[in-house]
């Protein structure tokens, strides 16, 4: 079957991709940031939020369908834990090979594969926080947890810089959604 009658895949203007493992303490900050944005903001058409976890190559289709990508993850650095990190362009490729948490090889492979199939997004930005600990734990360190709102604000600014308006939801923190019963436990 050739798929001639299949509709073309819809382009994603901005993909905000949370990365990391929620069972490894600060490494779960990507998922936490995505959950907070979903809870606290109206996400406009053209912007897609995804918790990519540690899926690596399984995310290639999403990446290939995206004009711009914002990766959100724990980023190792000599800076103090909780420091906001923002990298663009070639710096992102170097960082995913050397400075991301334990799933870094999957992210590096993902970006390389997108290049190989000529589907690399127009821009890739990495936003994250320097982790204090990436040990088996379901809670983030206090240093990272205190800075999670700063990371969310940086993501929102980046989305807006790319031309999409994200508006805070009034009363968002008081909304009750079943999924947030679990995510609230993880501080999301």
Order of alpha helices (4+ residues) and beta strands (2+ residues): beta-alpha-beta-beta-alpha-beta-beta-alpha-alpha-beta-alpha-beta-alpha
